[in-house]
Amino acid sequence: MTEQDQKQLGATLWAIADALRGAMNADDFRDYMLSFLFLRYLSDNYEAAAQKELGSDWPELEPEDRLSPLSFWYADNQDDVPEFEKQMRRKVRYVIKPDYLWPNIVEMARTQDGELLQTLREGFKYIENESFNSTFGGLFSEINLDSEKLGKDYKARNTRLCTVIKAIAEGLEKFSTDRDTLGDAYEYLIGQFAAGSGKKAGEFYTPQQVSSILSGIVTLDGQEPATGQRKYLESVLDFACGSGSLLLNVRHRMGPHGIGKIFGQEKNITTYNLARMNMLLHGVKDSEFEIYHGDSLTNEWDMLREMNPAKQPRFDAIVANPPFSYRWNPTEALGDDMRFKNYGLAPKSAADFAFLLHGLHYLKQDGVMAIILPHGVLFRGGAEERIRTKLLKDGHIDTVIGLPANLFYSTGIPVCILVLKKCKKPDDVLFINASQHFEKGKRQNRLLPEHIDKILDTYQHRREEERYSMRVSMERIEKEGYNLNISRYVSTAEAEEEIDLGAVHSELVALEQKISAATRRHNEFLAELGLPLLP
């Protein structure tokens, strides 16, 4: 499928969502739409593997047969089903009963079957608890099939679901959909729903072009970025992973076998489920990722609370786009927390440095962390100044990148990317001021591929360029009071052209002489005509 077709598929599905959601807000309808797309993916992937497994035994159906071929095979081979499912668990790592496969669900919707809602309820529960070797408890917990937003009673809700599923199926029929295509469509819809959600979208979505910058940075060699991309990352973490788009962007750069395991953490239950679906939909096996539902600031994940330094997890790459200037509760107990005790606690009004220190604590010695933060972390005083100063003195801040304003759905303010390392070689900080390099859009500004490539190339080779980038010594930063305000070091203002006052004076004198001569001649004509003279 071409890139244009992929965009068209996404646009088609969005048009369906926009037309069908009615009075339901974008956030609520998103959960239904994306869950059905996820079910379609699981079904397609499972049926393709089943056809390969059964070979010549795969049923050949007549055109009028709309159910999944597996329905007929199960009916004719009940004694062989346990062994077949055992093989499927080994090969594709999950099982779906024929009743819950997408073609059968679509046929129920097409025929307005009154049992559709109940079948979906049973199917979602089966997928959560029985389909996978790993239990995906609560995966569909936010899909309330009994919500009055779908209809006032069972019959009305069932009818609405029939309409939605039938429309999605018809929209998908126009396109050849493989795993990557459905994954791209899923990401497209997440982006569109984010646009429709406005500021709420900051909870779950990082624009793809910004994700590309972070993933490009953390996949380069940590000590010698100029040598290129690392061949393998043992582990990657996003502790505020939202829908998982940042983690998937890293995986896309490294390839399907370039990462040992992906780890994510997300506090919002709806977004947590989106992330798990997103991983599976992009072909990440359930054994290749772990997403935890919990608060990163209070460190609720038992795996990360391991006190034995030898057993504590450490990550090759960490990426994050945490909520900006998030209000939190820095308790006295947190002051002794292993993540914060050497730096102090971020202020109650802004947890930005708390998120940063959480990530830095779990970074490997040769790892790279890239985090998106508001510009305030670069210059605010008080506790944040003390944390920033110690990070600089300890040599952990490697690069500061200023991005254009209005790139995010959640805020119009310009943001920055901080690149951190525990053992960095250069005894300076690279500043990149990319704030003027973007394409202006109606609602959001965009970074084009050439803007992204310029940032990554500048970081990789530590290039210096007038009004764009500069390597700043620690001595200079110390003189500036450890203030990292980018414009102090890299100003985008163009120097005013020098004016030669002597030349300008001569030109003015010459003009004055021409004006005097022209006035005298004009007055001669006026005198001949008997008209008043010019002064």
Secondary structure per residue as TSV (DSSP state, phi and psi in degrees):
chain	resnum	aa	ss	phi	psi
A	1	M	-	360.0	133.3
A	2	T	-	-74.6	163.7
A	3	E	H	-60.9	-36.7
A	4	Q	H	-63.8	-41.4
A	5	D	H	-64.3	-38.9
A	6	Q	H	-62.0	-43.6
A	7	K	H	-64.3	-38.7
A	8	Q	H	-66.5	-38.7
A	9	L	H	-62.3	-47.4
A	10	G	H	-58.8	-44.0
A	11	A	H	-65.1	-38.1
A	12	T	H	-62.9	-46.1
A	13	L	H	-65.8	-37.3
A	14	W	H	-66.5	-39.7
A	15	A	H	-61.7	-39.7
A	16	I	H	-62.4	-46.6
A	17	A	H	-60.9	-44.1
A	18	D	H	-65.0	-35.6
A	19	A	H	-77.3	-32.2
A	20	L	H	-95.2	-19.5
A	21	R	-	-72.2	-18.2
A	22	G	T	57.0	-127.6
A	23	A	T	-80.6	-8.4
A	24	M	S	-70.2	135.5
A	25	N	-	-73.4	164.1
A	26	A	H	-59.2	-39.4
A	27	D	H	-61.7	-43.9
A	28	D	H	-67.7	-47.1
A	29	F	H	-67.7	-31.5
A	30	R	H	-52.1	-44.9
A	31	D	H	-62.1	-38.2
A	32	Y	H	-69.7	-50.2
A	33	M	H	-59.6	-47.8
A	34	L	H	-71.0	-31.7
A	35	S	H	-67.3	-38.6
A	36	F	H	-69.2	-37.1
A	37	L	H	-64.6	-38.1
A	38	F	H	-64.7	-43.2
A	39	L	H	-61.6	-40.0
A	40	R	H	-60.5	-43.0
A	41	Y	H	-62.6	-49.7
A	42	L	H	-57.2	-41.0
A	43	S	H	-66.5	-48.7
A	44	D	H	-58.8	-46.2
A	45	N	H	-64.2	-41.7
A	46	Y	H	-68.6	-44.3
A	47	E	H	-64.3	-38.5
A	48	A	H	-63.2	-42.9
A	49	A	H	-68.4	-37.8
A	50	A	H	-65.4	-40.5
A	51	Q	H	-62.7	-39.6
A	52	K	H	-66.9	-40.0
A	53	E	H	-67.9	-41.0
A	54	L	H	-83.5	-21.4
A	55	G	G	56.7	-124.1
A	56	S	G	-68.6	-14.0
A	57	D	G	-82.3	-5.8
A	58	W	S	-66.2	124.5
A	59	P	-	-63.4	135.7
A	60	E	-	-93.9	120.0
A	61	L	-	-102.5	157.1
A	62	E	-	-79.1	154.2
A	63	P	T	-53.6	-32.4
A	64	E	T	-78.6	-10.2
A	65	D	-	-81.2	112.9
A	66	R	-	-101.2	-11.7
A	67	L	S	-75.9	164.4
A	68	S	-	-64.6	137.7
A	69	P	H	-53.9	-28.2
A	70	L	H	-64.0	-28.2
A	71	S	H	-59.6	-42.3
A	72	F	H	-73.1	-38.0
A	73	W	H	-65.3	-44.6
A	74	Y	H	-58.7	-42.8
A	75	A	H	-64.5	-34.4
A	76	D	H	-91.4	-13.3
A	77	N	-	-135.1	49.5
A	78	Q	G	-62.0	-32.7
A	79	D	G	-69.5	-24.2
A	80	D	G	-92.5	-6.8
A	81	V	H	-60.2	-46.4
A	82	P	H	-57.1	-44.1
A	83	E	H	-67.8	-39.2
A	84	F	H	-60.9	-46.4
A	85	E	H	-67.3	-32.6
A	86	K	H	-62.1	-43.5
A	87	Q	H	-65.5	-39.8
A	88	M	H	-66.5	-38.3
A	89	R	H	-63.0	-35.7
A	90	R	H	-72.0	-35.0
A	91	K	H	-94.0	-43.6
A	92	V	T	-111.3	-3.2
A	93	R	S	72.1	10.7
A	94	Y	B	-157.2	165.6
A	95	V	-	-134.6	141.6
A	96	I	-	-131.2	128.2
A	97	K	-	-65.7	145.6
A	98	P	G	-52.9	-36.3
A	99	D	G	-59.7	-24.8
A	100	Y	G	-102.4	2.2
A	101	L	S	-72.7	149.6
A	102	W	H	-54.0	-46.5
A	103	P	H	-57.5	-37.5
A	104	N	H	-71.8	-37.9
A	105	I	H	-64.7	-42.9
A	106	V	H	-63.6	-39.2
A	107	E	H	-65.4	-37.3
A	108	M	H	-63.9	-39.7
A	109	A	H	-67.2	-41.7
A	110	R	H	-63.0	-37.2
A	111	T	T	-94.0	8.6
A	112	Q	T	54.8	41.9
A	113	D	-	-64.0	127.8
A	114	G	T	-68.0	-11.6
A	115	E	T	-98.0	7.4
A	116	L	H	-58.8	-50.2
A	117	L	H	-58.5	-45.9
A	118	Q	H	-64.7	-38.4
A	119	T	H	-64.7	-40.9
A	120	L	H	-62.9	-43.0
A	121	R	H	-59.0	-46.0
A	122	E	H	-67.8	-39.1
A	123	G	H	-65.3	-44.4
A	124	F	H	-62.1	-41.1
A	125	K	H	-65.3	-38.9
A	126	Y	H	-64.1	-45.2
A	127	I	I	-63.4	-40.2
A	128	E	I	-62.0	-43.8
A	129	N	I	-107.7	-20.5
A	130	E	I	-127.2	-22.5
A	131	S	I	-65.7	-45.6
A	132	F	B	-101.9	157.9
A	133	N	S	-64.2	-40.0
A	134	S	S	-84.3	140.1
A	135	T	-	-83.0	123.0
A	136	F	-	-100.5	61.5
A	137	G	T	-58.1	134.0
A	138	G	T	74.7	12.9
A	139	L	T	-58.0	-36.2
A	140	F	T	-109.3	23.9
A	141	S	T	-63.6	-24.8
A	142	E	T	-89.1	-2.3
A	143	I	-	-91.2	92.9
A	144	N	-	-88.0	95.8
A	145	L	T	-73.3	-8.9
A	146	D	T	-103.5	11.0
A	147	S	-	-68.2	139.3
A	148	E	T	-69.2	-13.5
A	149	K	T	-67.3	-23.3
A	150	L	T	-83.9	-27.5
A	151	G	-	167.0	161.7
A	152	K	S	-74.7	-28.8
A	153	D	S	-139.3	178.5
A	154	Y	H	-55.7	-46.8
A	155	K	H	-61.2	-43.6
A	156	A	H	-65.9	-40.5
A	157	R	H	-66.6	-41.4
A	158	N	H	-62.2	-42.9
A	159	T	H	-63.2	-42.6
A	160	R	H	-63.1	-42.8
A	161	L	H	-64.7	-38.6
A	162	C	H	-58.1	-44.5
A	163	T	H	-64.2	-45.6
A	164	V	H	-64.1	-49.5
A	165	I	H	-65.8	-40.7
A	166	K	H	-61.4	-42.5
A	167	A	H	-66.1	-41.6
A	168	I	H	-62.6	-44.8
A	169	A	H	-61.1	-43.6
A	170	E	H	-66.7	-36.1
A	171	G	H	-65.9	-39.8
A	172	L	H	-73.2	-28.1
A	173	E	H	-60.6	-25.7
A	174	K	T	-75.4	-9.3
A	175	F	S	-127.1	151.8
A	176	S	-	-84.7	112.1
A	177	T	-	-109.3	114.1
A	178	D	-	-104.9	-177.2
A	179	R	H	-59.9	-46.2
A	180	D	H	-64.1	-37.4
A	181	T	H	-65.1	-46.5
A	182	L	H	-64.2	-35.6
A	183	G	H	-63.0	-44.1
A	184	D	H	-65.0	-39.7
A	185	A	H	-63.7	-39.1
A	186	Y	H	-61.3	-47.0
A	187	E	H	-63.5	-40.4
A	188	Y	H	-60.2	-45.9
A	189	L	H	-66.1	-38.8
A	190	I	H	-58.4	-43.2
A	191	G	H	-62.9	-42.7
A	192	Q	H	-67.4	-41.8
A	193	F	H	-65.8	-33.7
A	194	A	H	-62.1	-42.9
A	195	A	H	-61.9	-38.4
A	196	G	H	-73.1	-20.5
A	197	S	H	-92.4	-11.8
A	198	G	G	62.0	-128.6
A	199	K	G	-64.1	-26.3
A	200	K	G	-61.9	-25.0
A	201	A	G	-66.8	-18.7
A	202	G	G	-60.6	-19.0
A	203	E	G	-72.6	-22.3
A	204	F	T	-139.2	-1.2
A	205	Y	-	-138.1	128.5
A	206	T	-	-110.4	122.1
A	207	P	-	-51.8	141.0
A	208	Q	H	-56.6	-38.1
A	209	Q	H	-68.0	-31.8
A	210	V	H	-73.9	-39.9
A	211	S	H	-57.0	-38.4
A	212	S	H	-62.9	-34.1
A	213	I	H	-68.1	-49.0
A	214	L	H	-62.6	-44.7
A	215	S	H	-66.5	-35.9
A	216	G	H	-64.2	-35.2
A	217	I	H	-73.0	-49.5
A	218	V	H	-74.9	-15.8
A	219	T	T	-89.9	-9.5
A	220	L	B	-77.0	157.8
A	221	D	-	-55.5	133.9
A	222	G	S	-68.1	-38.5
A	223	Q	S	-90.9	-36.1
A	224	E	-	-129.4	76.7
A	225	P	G	-55.9	-31.1
A	226	A	G	-64.0	-19.2
A	227	T	G	-77.6	-9.0
A	228	G	-	106.6	-167.1
A	229	Q	B	-75.4	143.6
A	230	R	-	-69.5	149.7
A	231	K	S	-80.1	-26.2
A	232	Y	-	-154.9	137.0
A	233	L	E	-115.9	123.5
A	234	E	E	-68.1	-37.2
A	235	S	E	-155.0	147.3
A	236	V	E	-132.2	139.5
A	237	L	E	-128.5	137.9
A	238	D	E	-128.7	110.2
A	239	F	T	-86.0	1.4
A	240	A	T	-141.0	63.2
A	241	C	-	-78.3	-11.1
A	242	G	T	55.1	-129.8
A	243	S	T	-83.5	1.6
A	244	G	S	88.7	7.4
A	245	S	H	-64.8	-34.9
A	246	L	H	-65.4	-45.0
A	247	L	H	-62.7	-41.2
A	248	L	H	-67.3	-30.8
A	249	N	H	-66.7	-39.8
A	250	V	H	-63.3	-44.3
A	251	R	H	-62.4	-38.8
A	252	H	H	-61.2	-39.4
A	253	R	H	-69.7	-38.9
A	254	M	H	-84.2	-18.3
A	255	G	-	88.9	162.9
A	256	P	T	-63.2	-20.6
A	257	H	T	-113.9	14.0
A	258	G	S	-91.4	-5.1
A	259	I	E	-129.0	132.4
A	260	G	E	-65.9	-54.3
A	261	K	E	-154.8	144.1
A	262	I	E	-102.3	132.5
A	263	F	E	-123.1	138.0
A	264	G	E	-143.2	156.4
A	265	Q	E	-137.1	139.7
A	266	E	E	-148.6	131.6
A	267	K	S	-81.9	-36.9
A	268	N	S	-77.8	123.2
A	269	I	H	-64.0	-40.4
A	270	T	H	-63.2	-46.2
A	271	T	H	-68.3	-35.2
A	272	Y	H	-58.0	-44.2
A	273	N	H	-68.4	-37.8
A	274	L	H	-57.5	-43.1
A	275	A	H	-63.5	-43.1
A	276	R	H	-64.6	-43.1
A	277	M	H	-61.8	-42.3
A	278	N	H	-61.6	-40.8
A	279	M	H	-61.5	-52.1
A	280	L	H	-62.2	-40.2
A	281	L	H	-66.5	-25.8
A	282	H	T	-93.0	15.2
A	283	G	T	82.3	13.3
A	284	V	-	-82.8	120.5
A	285	K	-	-67.0	153.4
A	286	D	T	-62.4	-21.7
A	287	S	T	-83.7	-7.8
A	288	E	S	-101.4	-1.4
A	289	F	E	-147.5	157.9
A	290	E	E	-143.7	117.3
A	291	I	E	-111.3	127.7
A	292	Y	E	-109.9	137.6
A	293	H	E	-93.3	111.7
A	294	G	S	172.8	173.1
A	295	D	-	-88.5	123.4
A	296	S	T	-70.5	-38.5
A	297	L	T	-63.7	-38.3
A	298	T	T	-90.2	1.0
A	299	N	T	55.6	59.2
A	300	E	-	-79.8	-10.1
A	301	W	-	-81.3	115.4
A	302	D	G	-56.5	-37.7
A	303	M	G	-56.9	-37.5
A	304	L	G	-84.7	-12.1
A	305	R	G	-91.2	5.9
A	306	E	-	-56.6	123.9
A	307	M	-	-86.3	-22.9
A	308	N	-	-73.7	113.8
A	309	P	T	-54.9	-32.4
A	310	A	T	-69.9	-24.1
A	311	K	T	-104.6	-8.2
A	312	Q	S	-64.6	135.4
A	313	P	-	-69.0	143.1
A	314	R	-	-134.0	148.0
A	315	F	E	-122.2	141.4
A	316	D	E	-68.5	-37.9
A	317	A	E	-139.0	137.4
A	318	I	E	-130.7	127.9
A	319	V	E	-125.7	148.8
A	320	A	E	-163.4	145.1
A	321	N	-	-131.9	73.4
A	322	P	-	-72.5	163.0
A	323	P	-	-60.3	135.6
A	324	F	T	-73.9	134.7
A	325	S	T	47.3	47.7
A	326	Y	-	-73.1	130.7
A	327	R	-	-76.7	131.3
A	328	W	-	-138.0	-179.0
A	329	N	-	-119.3	88.0
A	330	P	-	-77.1	89.2
A	331	T	-	-73.4	166.3
A	332	E	H	-61.9	-36.4
A	333	A	H	-63.2	-36.3
A	334	L	H	-66.4	-23.5
A	335	G	H	-62.2	-26.1
A	336	D	T	-96.9	1.6
A	337	D	S	-62.4	139.3
A	338	M	T	-58.0	-24.2
A	339	R	T	-76.7	-29.7
A	340	F	T	-114.6	-18.1
A	341	K	T	-62.6	-26.0
A	342	N	T	-85.1	-10.0
A	343	Y	T	-122.5	-23.0
A	344	G	-	95.8	169.3
A	345	L	-	-94.2	141.8
A	346	A	-	-66.8	152.5
A	347	P	-	-65.4	156.9
A	348	K	T	-58.7	-31.2
A	349	S	T	-78.8	-14.2
A	350	A	-	-155.3	110.4
A	351	A	-	-88.3	13.2
A	352	D	H	-53.2	-48.6
A	353	F	H	-73.5	-23.8
A	354	A	H	-65.7	-44.1
A	355	F	H	-61.6	-44.8
A	356	L	H	-60.5	-47.2
A	357	L	H	-67.0	-33.1
A	358	H	H	-59.3	-48.5
A	359	G	H	-66.1	-45.7
A	360	L	H	-59.0	-36.7
A	361	H	H	-58.9	-35.5
A	362	Y	T	-97.4	10.1
A	363	L	E	-82.1	139.3
A	364	K	E	-67.4	162.5
A	365	Q	E	-60.3	-34.1
A	366	D	E	-106.4	16.6
A	367	G	E	-84.5	174.2
A	368	V	E	-132.2	135.2
A	369	M	E	-121.9	135.1
A	370	A	E	-129.3	122.7
A	371	I	E	-132.0	139.3
A	372	I	E	-92.7	128.3
A	373	L	E	-141.8	160.5
A	374	P	E	-72.1	156.7
A	375	H	G	-60.9	-21.9
A	376	G	G	-56.7	-29.5
A	377	V	G	-64.8	-18.2
A	378	L	G	-79.8	-22.7
A	379	F	T	-140.9	-9.1
A	380	R	-	-63.6	150.6
A	381	G	-	-92.3	-159.6
A	382	G	T	65.8	-138.4
A	383	A	H	-60.0	-36.7
A	384	E	H	-66.6	-36.5
A	385	E	H	-64.3	-40.2
A	386	R	H	-65.4	-41.9
A	387	I	H	-65.7	-45.7
A	388	R	H	-61.1	-42.1
A	389	T	H	-63.1	-44.5
A	390	K	H	-67.3	-39.1
A	391	L	H	-59.4	-39.9
A	392	L	H	-69.9	-44.9
A	393	K	H	-65.1	-32.2
A	394	D	T	-79.4	-5.5
A	395	G	T	76.0	30.6
A	396	H	-	-95.1	-22.7
A	397	I	E	-89.3	113.8
A	398	D	E	-95.2	-45.6
A	399	T	E	-145.3	142.6
A	400	V	E	-121.6	121.8
A	401	I	E	-119.6	121.2
A	402	G	E	-93.7	125.9
A	403	L	-	-102.8	162.5
A	404	P	-	-65.9	161.6
A	405	A	S	-74.9	160.5
A	406	N	S	61.8	39.0
A	407	L	-	-92.2	-22.0
A	408	F	S	-105.9	152.5
A	409	Y	S	-73.3	-27.7
A	410	S	S	-84.3	-18.6
A	411	T	-	-158.7	150.7
A	412	G	-	-96.5	-5.6
A	413	I	S	-73.3	152.4
A	414	P	-	-71.5	146.4
A	415	V	E	-124.7	172.0
A	416	C	E	-127.9	161.4
A	417	I	E	-113.1	125.7
A	418	L	E	-102.9	129.9
A	419	V	E	-104.8	123.1
A	420	L	E	-121.7	147.3
A	421	K	-	-143.5	150.8
A	422	K	S	-84.2	-30.2
A	423	C	S	-133.0	86.9
A	424	K	-	-101.7	146.0
A	425	K	-	-81.1	-50.6
A	426	P	-	-65.5	137.1
A	427	D	S	-93.0	48.8
A	428	D	E	-153.8	176.1
A	429	V	E	-120.5	130.8
A	430	L	E	-88.5	126.4
A	431	F	E	-108.3	129.0
A	432	I	E	-121.9	118.7
A	433	N	E	-103.9	90.6
A	434	A	-	-99.1	18.4
A	435	S	T	-66.5	-20.9
A	436	Q	T	-102.9	5.2
A	437	H	-	-108.7	91.4
A	438	F	S	-164.7	169.0
A	439	E	B	-107.0	126.9
A	440	K	-	-75.3	134.8
A	441	G	-	-120.0	170.6
A	442	K	S	-66.7	-46.9
A	443	R	S	-106.3	-43.6
A	444	Q	S	-128.8	144.0
A	445	N	-	-78.7	160.1
A	446	R	B	-130.4	146.0
A	447	L	-	-97.0	124.6
A	448	L	-	-85.8	164.5
A	449	P	H	-52.8	-37.8
A	450	E	H	-68.5	-29.8
A	451	H	H	-70.3	-42.5
A	452	I	H	-64.5	-45.8
A	453	D	H	-61.3	-38.0
A	454	K	H	-65.0	-42.9
A	455	I	H	-62.0	-47.5
A	456	L	H	-66.4	-39.7
A	457	D	H	-65.9	-39.8
A	458	T	H	-64.4	-42.9
A	459	Y	H	-65.3	-47.4
A	460	Q	H	-60.7	-41.9
A	461	H	H	-105.7	5.5
A	462	R	T	51.0	47.9
A	463	R	-	-76.6	149.6
A	464	E	-	-113.0	137.0
A	465	E	B	-147.7	133.1
A	466	E	T	-56.3	133.7
A	467	R	T	62.0	17.3
A	468	Y	T	-136.0	-47.8
A	469	S	E	-149.6	153.3
A	470	M	E	-158.4	139.0
A	471	R	E	-90.8	121.6
A	472	V	E	-113.7	128.4
A	473	S	E	-71.3	157.5
A	474	M	H	-65.9	-29.8
A	475	E	H	-61.9	-43.2
A	476	R	H	-66.1	-42.7
A	477	I	H	-64.0	-38.3
A	478	E	H	-62.0	-42.2
A	479	K	H	-62.8	-29.3
A	480	E	T	-86.6	11.0
A	481	G	T	70.6	29.4
A	482	Y	T	58.4	28.9
A	483	N	-	-87.1	126.0
A	484	L	-	-105.2	18.0
A	485	N	-	-54.0	118.4
A	486	I	G	-58.8	-39.2
A	487	S	G	-65.7	-16.1
A	488	R	G	-67.4	-26.9
A	489	Y	T	-112.5	-35.2
A	490	V	-	-132.3	97.8
A	491	S	-	-92.5	137.3
A	492	T	-	-88.9	-3.4
A	493	A	-	-68.3	134.5
A	494	E	-	-85.3	137.9
A	495	A	-	-64.1	138.0
A	496	E	-	-68.2	144.6
A	497	E	-	-65.1	132.9
A	498	E	-	-68.3	137.7
A	499	I	-	-106.7	128.2
A	500	D	-	-85.1	99.2
A	501	L	H	-62.8	-35.6
A	502	G	H	-62.0	-44.9
A	503	A	H	-66.1	-39.3
A	504	V	H	-64.8	-41.8
A	505	H	H	-60.8	-46.0
A	506	S	H	-60.5	-40.3
A	507	E	H	-65.7	-39.6
A	508	L	H	-66.2	-40.2
A	509	V	H	-61.5	-44.0
A	510	A	H	-63.5	-40.9
A	511	L	H	-64.3	-39.8
A	512	E	H	-62.6	-40.0
A	513	Q	H	-65.0	-40.3
A	514	K	H	-64.5	-40.1
A	515	I	H	-64.7	-41.8
A	516	S	H	-63.8	-43.7
A	517	A	H	-63.9	-42.9
A	518	A	H	-66.3	-36.5
A	519	T	H	-66.6	-43.6
A	520	R	H	-59.0	-45.3
A	521	R	H	-65.8	-40.3
A	522	H	H	-64.1	-39.6
A	523	N	H	-65.3	-32.7
A	524	E	H	-60.6	-42.7
A	525	F	H	-65.4	-41.3
A	526	L	H	-63.3	-39.1
A	527	A	H	-63.2	-42.5
A	528	E	H	-61.0	-32.5
A	529	L	T	-89.0	-2.7
A	530	G	T	72.6	27.1
A	531	L	-	-102.1	157.2
A	532	P	-	-60.1	142.8
A	533	L	-	-82.6	156.5
A	534	L	-	-73.9	146.1
A	535	P	-	-66.7	360.0
